[in-house]
Amino acid sequence: MGRTYIVEETVGQYLSNINLEGKAFVSGLLIGQCSSQKDYVILATRTPPKKEQSENLKHPKAKLDNLDEEWATEHAYQVSRMLPGGLLVLGVFIITTLELANDFQNALRRLMFAVEKSINRKRLWNFTEEEVSERVTLHICASTKKIFCRTYDIHDPKSSARPADWKYQSGLSSSWLSLECTVHINIHIPLSATSVSYTLEKNTKNGLTRWAKEIENGVYLINGQVKDEDCDLLEGQLLNSDHRYTATVQICSGSVNLKGAVKCRAYIHSSKPKVKDAVQAVKRDILNTVADRCEILFEDLLLNEIPEKKDSEKEFHILPHRVFVPLPGSTVMLCDYKFDDEPAEEIRDHFMEMLDHTIQIEDLKIAEEINTACMSSSMNSQASLDNTDDEQPKQPIKTTMLLKIQQNIGVIAAFTVAVLAAGISFHYFSD
Protein backbone atom coordinates (compact mmCIF):
# COMPACT_ATOMS: atom_id res chain seq x y z
CA MET A 1 0.00 0.00 0.00
CA GLY A 2 1.35 3.42 -0.97
CA ARG A 3 1.68 6.50 1.22
CA THR A 4 -1.15 8.89 1.93
CA TYR A 5 -0.76 12.64 1.49
CA ILE A 6 -3.12 14.83 3.47
CA VAL A 7 -3.25 18.12 1.61
CA GLU A 8 -4.52 21.51 2.73
CA GLU A 9 -7.52 22.49 0.58
CA THR A 10 -5.95 25.84 -0.30
CA VAL A 11 -3.13 23.91 -2.01
CA GLY A 12 -5.70 22.32 -4.30
CA GLN A 13 -7.18 25.74 -5.05
CA TYR A 14 -3.73 27.13 -5.80
CA LEU A 15 -2.92 24.30 -8.21
CA SER A 16 -6.29 24.65 -9.94
CA ASN A 17 -5.75 28.37 -10.44
CA ILE A 18 -2.37 28.02 -12.14
CA ASN A 19 -2.76 29.16 -15.74
CA LEU A 20 -0.34 27.72 -18.28
CA GLU A 21 -0.64 30.99 -20.23
CA GLY A 22 0.22 29.27 -23.48
CA LYS A 23 3.10 27.26 -22.01
CA ALA A 24 3.37 23.51 -22.40
CA PHE A 25 3.89 22.96 -18.66
CA VAL A 26 4.53 24.56 -15.27
CA SER A 27 6.46 22.89 -12.45
CA GLY A 28 6.90 23.61 -8.77
CA LEU A 29 7.45 22.36 -5.24
CA LEU A 30 5.30 20.67 -2.61
CA ILE A 31 6.09 21.58 1.02
CA GLY A 32 5.03 19.97 4.27
CA GLN A 33 6.01 17.35 6.82
CA CYS A 34 6.59 13.60 6.83
CA SER A 35 5.35 11.26 9.53
CA SER A 36 5.46 7.51 9.90
CA GLN A 37 1.79 7.08 8.98
CA LYS A 38 1.12 9.84 6.46
CA ASP A 39 2.55 13.06 5.04
CA TYR A 40 1.06 16.55 5.28
CA VAL A 41 1.22 19.09 2.44
CA ILE A 42 0.54 22.70 3.45
CA LEU A 43 2.05 24.66 0.56
CA ALA A 44 2.67 24.44 -3.18
CA THR A 45 4.73 27.01 -5.05
CA ARG A 46 5.47 27.19 -8.76
CA THR A 47 9.04 27.67 -9.94
CA PRO A 48 9.40 31.20 -11.34
CA PRO A 49 10.25 30.96 -15.05
CA LYS A 50 13.26 32.51 -16.71
CA LYS A 51 12.35 35.06 -19.34
CA GLU A 52 14.00 33.13 -22.17
CA GLN A 53 12.54 29.90 -20.82
CA SER A 54 9.03 31.36 -20.88
CA GLU A 55 9.30 32.04 -24.60
CA ASN A 56 10.65 28.55 -25.35
CA LEU A 57 7.85 26.86 -23.42
CA LYS A 58 5.19 28.67 -25.47
CA HIS A 59 6.33 26.83 -28.59
CA PRO A 60 3.60 24.35 -29.59
CA LYS A 61 6.15 21.53 -29.88
CA ALA A 62 7.78 22.18 -26.49
CA LYS A 63 8.58 18.98 -24.62
CA LEU A 64 9.27 18.12 -21.02
CA ASP A 65 12.90 17.68 -22.04
CA ASN A 66 13.00 21.49 -22.07
CA LEU A 67 12.46 21.55 -18.30
CA ASP A 68 15.40 23.50 -16.82
CA GLU A 69 16.50 21.28 -13.93
CA GLU A 70 19.28 23.64 -12.86
CA TRP A 71 16.84 26.54 -12.51
CA ALA A 72 14.24 24.38 -10.74
CA THR A 73 16.77 22.94 -8.27
CA GLU A 74 18.12 26.40 -7.43
CA HIS A 75 14.56 27.48 -6.66
CA ALA A 76 14.18 24.43 -4.42
CA TYR A 77 17.41 25.26 -2.61
CA GLN A 78 16.33 28.87 -2.02
CA VAL A 79 12.94 27.75 -0.73
CA SER A 80 14.51 25.17 1.58
CA ARG A 81 16.27 28.04 3.40
CA MET A 82 12.87 29.58 4.06
CA LEU A 83 11.49 26.55 5.87
CA PRO A 84 11.58 26.37 9.68
CA GLY A 85 12.42 23.14 11.48
CA GLY A 86 10.02 20.27 10.80
CA LEU A 87 9.06 21.39 7.29
CA LEU A 88 10.59 19.95 4.12
CA VAL A 89 10.30 20.02 0.37
CA LEU A 90 8.28 16.81 0.07
CA GLY A 91 8.39 16.59 -3.70
CA VAL A 92 7.53 18.26 -6.98
CA PHE A 93 4.49 18.86 -9.13
CA ILE A 94 4.00 19.51 -12.82
CA ILE A 95 0.95 20.74 -14.69
CA THR A 96 0.93 19.95 -18.41
CA THR A 97 -1.18 20.31 -21.48
CA LEU A 98 -3.18 17.30 -22.61
CA GLU A 99 -0.61 16.64 -25.38
CA LEU A 100 2.12 16.03 -22.76
CA ALA A 101 -0.05 14.07 -20.35
CA ASN A 102 1.66 10.78 -21.20
CA ASP A 103 5.25 12.05 -21.12
CA PHE A 104 5.53 13.41 -17.60
CA GLN A 105 6.81 10.47 -15.53
CA ASN A 106 10.48 10.42 -16.54
CA ALA A 107 10.76 14.20 -16.36
CA LEU A 108 9.18 14.29 -12.90
CA ARG A 109 11.43 11.49 -11.67
CA ARG A 110 14.59 13.27 -12.81
CA LEU A 111 13.40 16.54 -11.33
CA MET A 112 12.51 15.00 -7.98
CA PHE A 113 15.94 13.39 -7.52
CA ALA A 114 17.71 16.56 -8.70
CA VAL A 115 15.76 18.68 -6.21
CA GLU A 116 16.52 16.33 -3.34
CA LYS A 117 20.22 16.33 -4.19
CA SER A 118 20.33 20.12 -4.36
CA ILE A 119 18.63 20.58 -1.00
CA ASN A 120 20.78 18.03 0.81
CA ARG A 121 24.18 19.08 -0.50
CA LYS A 122 25.01 21.53 2.31
CA ARG A 123 22.98 20.28 5.25
CA LEU A 124 24.72 19.82 8.60
CA TRP A 125 22.47 16.89 9.52
CA ASN A 126 21.38 13.60 8.02
CA PHE A 127 18.08 11.78 7.93
CA THR A 128 17.79 8.86 10.34
CA GLU A 129 17.11 5.31 9.20
CA GLU A 130 13.65 5.44 10.77
CA GLU A 131 12.54 8.48 8.77
CA VAL A 132 10.42 8.29 5.64
CA SER A 133 12.62 8.07 2.55
CA GLU A 134 9.89 8.52 -0.05
CA ARG A 135 9.28 11.76 -1.94
CA VAL A 136 6.22 12.59 -3.98
CA THR A 137 5.67 13.54 -7.61
CA LEU A 138 2.33 14.99 -8.67
CA HIS A 139 1.12 15.39 -12.24
CA ILE A 140 -2.01 17.37 -13.14
CA CYS A 141 -3.44 17.58 -16.62
CA ALA A 142 -4.53 21.17 -17.21
CA SER A 143 -7.39 20.10 -19.47
CA THR A 144 -8.90 17.12 -17.64
CA LYS A 145 -7.67 18.04 -14.11
CA LYS A 146 -6.78 14.39 -13.67
CA ILE A 147 -4.17 13.76 -10.95
CA PHE A 148 -1.37 11.19 -10.91
CA CYS A 149 0.40 10.88 -7.56
CA ARG A 150 3.53 8.71 -7.25
CA THR A 151 6.42 8.32 -4.80
CA TYR A 152 10.06 7.30 -5.15
CA ASP A 153 12.65 6.19 -2.62
CA ILE A 154 15.25 8.97 -2.46
CA HIS A 155 17.90 6.50 -1.28
CA ASP A 156 17.49 4.36 -4.40
CA PRO A 157 17.84 6.19 -7.74
CA LYS A 158 16.66 3.03 -9.49
CA SER A 159 13.50 2.68 -7.40
CA SER A 160 10.19 2.20 -9.17
CA ALA A 161 7.27 4.56 -8.85
CA ARG A 162 4.68 3.65 -6.23
CA PRO A 163 1.10 4.92 -6.34
CA ALA A 164 0.07 7.22 -3.49
CA ASP A 165 -3.20 8.72 -2.24
CA TRP A 166 -3.70 12.49 -2.54
CA LYS A 167 -6.47 13.65 -0.17
CA TYR A 168 -7.59 17.21 0.47
CA GLN A 169 -8.54 18.35 3.96
CA SER A 170 -9.68 21.75 5.21
CA GLY A 171 -8.08 23.37 8.25
CA LEU A 172 -4.86 21.38 8.00
CA SER A 173 -2.70 24.51 8.23
CA SER A 174 -4.04 25.34 11.70
CA SER A 175 -3.24 21.93 13.23
CA TRP A 176 0.36 22.58 14.22
CA LEU A 177 2.43 22.95 17.34
CA SER A 178 4.83 25.87 17.19
CA LEU A 179 8.21 25.36 18.87
CA GLU A 180 10.05 28.60 19.53
CA CYS A 181 13.32 29.46 21.24
CA THR A 182 16.15 31.95 21.40
CA VAL A 183 19.52 30.24 21.14
CA HIS A 184 22.68 31.95 22.36
CA ILE A 185 25.59 30.74 20.29
CA ASN A 186 29.28 31.11 21.06
CA ILE A 187 31.04 28.90 18.55
CA HIS A 188 34.83 29.02 18.67
CA ILE A 189 36.56 27.44 15.67
CA PRO A 190 40.32 27.03 16.22
CA LEU A 191 42.54 27.11 13.14
CA SER A 192 45.62 24.93 12.93
CA ALA A 193 48.81 25.99 11.16
CA THR A 194 47.48 24.24 8.06
CA SER A 195 43.91 25.51 8.11
CA VAL A 196 44.86 29.19 8.49
CA SER A 197 45.67 29.11 4.77
CA TYR A 198 42.11 28.04 3.92
CA THR A 199 39.39 30.54 3.08
CA LEU A 200 37.18 31.92 5.81
CA GLU A 201 34.24 30.10 4.24
CA LYS A 202 35.96 26.71 4.26
CA ASN A 203 37.20 27.09 7.84
CA THR A 204 33.75 28.16 9.01
CA LYS A 205 32.04 25.21 7.31
CA ASN A 206 34.55 22.77 8.79
CA GLY A 207 33.99 24.23 12.24
CA LEU A 208 30.20 24.14 11.90
CA THR A 209 30.39 20.46 10.94
CA ARG A 210 32.13 19.71 14.25
CA TRP A 211 29.68 21.93 16.14
CA ALA A 212 26.74 20.14 14.49
CA LYS A 213 27.85 16.87 16.09
CA GLU A 214 27.58 18.48 19.52
CA ILE A 215 24.05 19.68 18.73
CA GLU A 216 23.02 16.27 17.39
CA ASN A 217 24.42 14.52 20.48
CA GLY A 218 23.05 17.09 22.89
CA VAL A 219 20.97 16.22 25.94
CA TYR A 220 17.67 18.09 25.83
CA LEU A 221 15.93 18.90 29.10
CA ILE A 222 12.19 19.50 29.11
CA ASN A 223 11.03 21.43 32.15
CA GLY A 224 14.39 20.69 33.72
CA GLN A 225 14.17 16.93 33.26
CA VAL A 226 15.13 14.42 30.57
CA LYS A 227 12.07 12.76 29.07
CA ASP A 228 11.75 9.49 27.25
CA GLU A 229 11.95 10.34 23.55
CA ASP A 230 9.10 7.98 22.65
CA CYS A 231 6.66 9.56 25.11
CA ASP A 232 3.99 12.08 24.20
CA LEU A 233 5.41 15.58 24.07
CA LEU A 234 3.45 17.00 26.98
CA GLU A 235 3.24 13.85 29.09
CA GLY A 236 6.68 12.22 28.85
CA GLN A 237 8.01 10.00 31.64
CA LEU A 238 11.04 11.45 33.45
CA LEU A 239 14.40 9.69 33.31
CA ASN A 240 17.62 10.11 35.25
CA SER A 241 20.54 11.64 33.37
CA ASP A 242 24.19 12.01 34.30
CA HIS A 243 26.48 13.40 31.62
CA ARG A 244 30.01 14.74 31.87
CA TYR A 245 31.72 17.31 29.72
CA THR A 246 35.24 16.95 28.37
CA ALA A 247 37.39 18.99 26.03
CA THR A 248 40.87 19.03 24.61
CA VAL A 249 43.47 21.79 24.47
CA GLN A 250 44.58 22.59 20.95
CA ILE A 251 47.39 24.93 19.93
CA CYS A 252 46.02 27.10 17.14
CA SER A 253 47.30 29.76 14.78
CA GLY A 254 44.03 31.63 14.58
CA SER A 255 40.32 31.29 15.14
CA VAL A 256 36.87 31.99 13.77
CA ASN A 257 34.13 32.92 16.23
CA LEU A 258 30.38 33.02 15.77
CA LYS A 259 28.55 34.66 18.61
CA GLY A 260 25.13 36.09 19.33
CA ALA A 261 21.46 35.25 19.79
CA VAL A 262 19.39 33.62 17.06
CA LYS A 263 15.69 32.95 16.93
CA CYS A 264 14.70 29.38 16.15
CA ARG A 265 11.30 28.08 15.20
CA ALA A 266 9.97 24.66 14.29
CA TYR A 267 6.60 23.05 13.64
CA ILE A 268 5.19 19.58 14.16
CA HIS A 269 1.71 18.36 13.32
CA SER A 270 -0.46 18.14 16.42
CA SER A 271 -1.50 14.53 15.84
CA LYS A 272 0.09 12.71 18.82
CA PRO A 273 3.53 14.40 18.68
CA LYS A 274 6.40 12.65 20.44
CA VAL A 275 9.21 14.19 22.45
CA LYS A 276 11.73 12.97 19.86
CA ASP A 277 9.80 14.68 17.05
CA ALA A 278 9.90 18.03 18.83
CA VAL A 279 13.57 17.77 19.77
CA GLN A 280 14.57 16.69 16.26
CA ALA A 281 12.68 19.57 14.62
CA VAL A 282 14.32 22.12 16.92
CA LYS A 283 17.80 20.63 16.48
CA ARG A 284 17.51 20.86 12.72
CA ASP A 285 16.26 24.42 12.79
CA ILE A 286 19.21 25.44 14.98
CA LEU A 287 21.64 23.84 12.54
CA ASN A 288 19.87 25.17 9.46
CA THR A 289 19.55 28.78 10.53
CA VAL A 290 23.17 29.14 11.66
CA ALA A 291 24.54 27.43 8.53
CA ASP A 292 22.21 29.37 6.20
CA ARG A 293 23.18 32.73 7.72
CA CYS A 294 26.87 31.95 7.23
CA GLU A 295 26.34 30.86 3.65
CA ILE A 296 24.26 33.94 2.84
CA LEU A 297 27.04 36.10 4.29
CA PHE A 298 29.66 34.42 2.08
CA GLU A 299 27.42 34.83 -0.96
CA ASP A 300 27.07 38.52 -0.15
CA LEU A 301 30.84 38.96 0.25
CA LEU A 302 31.39 37.25 -3.11
CA LEU A 303 28.66 39.25 -4.83
CA ASN A 304 30.06 42.54 -3.57
CA GLU A 305 33.64 41.40 -4.26
CA ILE A 306 34.80 42.09 -0.70
CA PRO A 307 38.29 40.54 -0.34
CA GLU A 308 39.30 38.52 2.70
CA LYS A 309 41.83 40.15 4.99
CA LYS A 310 45.29 38.67 5.15
CA ASP A 311 47.82 37.69 7.80
CA SER A 312 47.10 39.12 11.24
CA GLU A 313 44.21 41.36 10.23
CA LYS A 314 40.94 40.74 11.98
CA GLU A 315 37.64 40.35 10.16
CA PHE A 316 34.24 41.16 11.59
CA HIS A 317 30.91 40.54 9.88
CA ILE A 318 27.30 40.82 11.00
CA LEU A 319 25.24 37.80 10.04
CA PRO A 320 21.79 38.53 8.57
CA HIS A 321 18.68 38.82 10.73
CA ARG A 322 15.98 36.20 10.47
CA VAL A 323 12.64 37.47 9.19
CA PHE A 324 9.41 35.50 9.60
CA VAL A 325 6.21 35.83 7.62
CA PRO A 326 2.93 33.96 8.18
CA LEU A 327 1.79 31.53 5.55
CA PRO A 328 -1.54 32.92 4.27
CA GLY A 329 -4.43 31.27 6.10
CA SER A 330 -2.12 29.33 8.39
CA THR A 331 -0.54 29.41 11.84
CA VAL A 332 2.74 28.32 10.24
CA MET A 333 5.40 30.95 9.54
CA LEU A 334 8.15 30.75 6.94
CA CYS A 335 11.38 32.73 7.04
CA ASP A 336 14.01 34.62 5.11
CA TYR A 337 17.16 36.56 5.99
CA LYS A 338 17.87 40.30 5.89
CA PHE A 339 21.02 42.38 6.22
CA ASP A 340 20.72 45.70 8.02
CA ASP A 341 21.02 47.73 4.82
CA GLU A 342 18.44 45.72 2.88
CA PRO A 343 15.07 47.44 2.47
CA ALA A 344 11.97 45.55 3.58
CA GLU A 345 10.62 45.79 0.02
CA GLU A 346 13.40 43.50 -1.26
CA ILE A 347 12.60 40.87 1.35
CA ARG A 348 8.89 41.07 0.55
CA ASP A 349 9.61 40.72 -3.17
CA HIS A 350 11.88 37.72 -2.54
CA PHE A 351 9.14 36.02 -0.52
CA MET A 352 6.65 36.63 -3.31
CA GLU A 353 9.01 35.39 -6.04
CA MET A 354 10.02 32.22 -4.20
CA LEU A 355 6.62 31.31 -2.71
CA ASP A 356 4.27 32.78 -5.35
CA HIS A 357 2.03 34.23 -2.64
CA THR A 358 1.15 37.85 -1.96
CA ILE A 359 2.99 39.22 1.07
CA GLN A 360 2.52 42.61 2.70
CA ILE A 361 5.45 44.53 4.23
CA GLU A 362 3.58 44.76 7.53
CA ASP A 363 3.51 40.93 7.62
CA LEU A 364 7.31 40.78 7.92
CA LYS A 365 8.47 40.12 11.46
CA ILE A 366 12.18 40.65 12.12
CA ALA A 367 13.13 38.05 14.70
CA GLU A 368 16.34 39.58 16.05
CA GLU A 369 16.33 43.35 16.40
CA ILE A 370 19.28 43.53 18.80
CA ASN A 371 22.23 41.32 19.69
CA THR A 372 22.20 39.65 16.31
CA ALA A 373 24.73 36.97 15.47
CA CYS A 374 28.14 37.99 14.18
CA MET A 375 31.27 36.35 12.82
CA SER A 376 34.86 37.35 13.55
CA SER A 377 38.18 35.82 12.59
CA SER A 378 41.77 36.48 13.60
CA MET A 379 45.22 34.94 13.22
CA ASN A 380 47.19 34.41 16.42
CA SER A 381 49.08 31.83 18.45
CA GLN A 382 47.24 30.72 21.53
CA ALA A 383 45.82 27.65 23.15
CA SER A 384 42.19 26.92 22.42
CA LEU A 385 39.79 24.89 24.50
CA ASP A 386 37.82 22.99 21.95
CA ASN A 387 37.04 19.63 20.38
CA THR A 388 38.91 18.50 17.30
CA ASP A 389 38.37 15.66 14.92
CA ASP A 390 42.09 14.89 15.06
CA GLU A 391 42.15 14.53 18.82
CA GLN A 392 38.80 13.07 19.71
CA PRO A 393 38.29 12.69 23.49
CA LYS A 394 37.40 9.24 24.74
CA GLN A 395 34.36 10.59 26.57
CA PRO A 396 32.02 12.13 23.96
CA ILE A 397 30.94 15.67 24.61
CA LYS A 398 27.31 16.23 25.45
CA THR A 399 25.73 19.63 24.97
CA THR A 400 22.83 20.24 27.30
CA MET A 401 19.82 22.14 25.98
CA LEU A 402 17.19 23.35 28.41
CA LEU A 403 13.77 22.96 26.84
CA LYS A 404 10.78 24.21 28.79
CA ILE A 405 7.28 23.39 27.65
CA GLN A 406 4.48 25.78 28.51
CA GLN A 407 1.19 26.61 26.86
CA ASN A 408 1.17 30.10 25.34
CA ILE A 409 3.78 31.42 27.80
CA GLY A 410 7.14 32.85 26.75
CA VAL A 411 10.26 31.46 28.41
CA ILE A 412 13.45 33.41 29.13
CA ALA A 413 16.57 31.96 27.52
CA ALA A 414 19.67 31.14 29.61
CA PHE A 415 23.27 29.99 28.99
CA THR A 416 24.37 26.41 29.56
CA VAL A 417 27.85 24.87 29.27
CA ALA A 418 29.10 27.99 27.45
CA VAL A 419 28.00 26.42 24.17
CA LEU A 420 24.25 26.73 23.88
CA ALA A 421 21.26 27.30 26.05
CA ALA A 422 17.67 27.91 25.23
CA GLY A 423 14.30 28.29 26.81
CA ILE A 424 11.73 26.91 24.41
CA SER A 425 8.02 27.55 24.51
CA PHE A 426 5.75 25.14 22.64
CA HIS A 427 2.50 26.75 21.49
CA TYR A 428 -0.56 25.09 20.04
CA PHE A 429 -2.56 27.36 17.75
CA SER A 430 -6.02 26.63 16.44
CA ASP A 431 -8.74 28.65 14.86
Sequence and secondary structure as in RCSB ss.txt:
>XXXX:A:sequence
MGRTYIVEETVGQYLSNINLEGKAFVSGLLIGQCSSQKDYVILATRTPPKKEQSENLKHPKAKLDNLDEEWATEH
AYQVSRMLPGGLLVLGVFIITTLELANDFQNALRRLMFAVEKSINRKRLWNFTEEEVSERVTLHICASTKKIFCR
TYDIHDPKSSARPADWKYQSGLSSSWLSLECTVHINIHIPLSATSVSYTLEKNTKNGLTRWAKEIENGVYLINGQ
VKDEDCDLLEGQLLNSDHRYTATVQICSGSVNLKGAVKCRAYIHSSKPKVKDAVQAVKRDILNTVADRCEILFED
LLLNEIPEKKDSEKEFHILPHRVFVPLPGSTVMLCDYKFDDEPAEEIRDHFMEMLDHTIQIEDLKIAEEINTACM
SSSMNSQASLDNTDDEQPKQPIKTTMLLKIQQNIGVIAAFTVAVLAAGISFHYFSD
>XXXX:A:secstr
   EEEEEHHHHHHHHH   TT SEEEEEEEEEE SS EEEEEEEE    HHHHHHHTSTT  GGG  HHHHHHH
HHHHHHT  BT EEEEEEEEE GGGTTSHHHHHHHHHHHHHHHHHTT SS   TTS  EEEEEEEETTT  EEEE
EEETT TT   EE EEEEETTGGG EEEEEEEEEEEEEEEE TTGGGS HHHHHHHHHHHHHHHHHT EEEETTB
EE TTSBTTT  EE        EEEEEEEEEEEEEEEEEEEEEESSS BHHHHHHHHHHHHHHHHHHHHHHHHHH
HHHTT     TT  EEEE  EEEEEE TTSS EEEEEE TTS HHHHHHHHHHHH S   GGG EES SSS  EE
EEEEEEEEEEE  SSS  SS    EEEE   SS        TTT    EEEEEE  
